[in-house]
């Protein structure tokens, strides 16, 4: 799949230099690797979750509740800081 060329603020296409193209390709490769690794991790994790049942929901609710309470306590301790 080809990527669109760069567009400047006037809506006109610009040619990219080989140096910019190299770094752009490296960035795309790193991001693809990261995204596919996350996808594989989540597929692995969510594969066995149906066998656990509603315990997964309770785990997520508990974790979110804990971090919400922790955040509120930290905000209460430090009212002068802008969060």
C-alpha positions, 0 to 999 in steps of 0.5 A: 500500500502506498502512502500519500505524499506530504502536503504543505499548508497550501494543499500542494504536494512536496517531494520528500528528501531521501533522508526524510523518507529513511526516517519516516520508513524507520518510524513506520517500521517501529510503530508497526512492530509496536502495534502488532506486538500489542495486538498479539498480546491482547489476542493472547490475553482475551483468548482465555478470558471467556473461560474465567467468566465474570471474574474478568469484569470484576477484576477490571472494575476493581482495578479501575476503582482502585486507581480512581480512589488513588487519584482522588486521594492524591488530588485531595493531598495536593490541592495547590497543584494543577492536575 
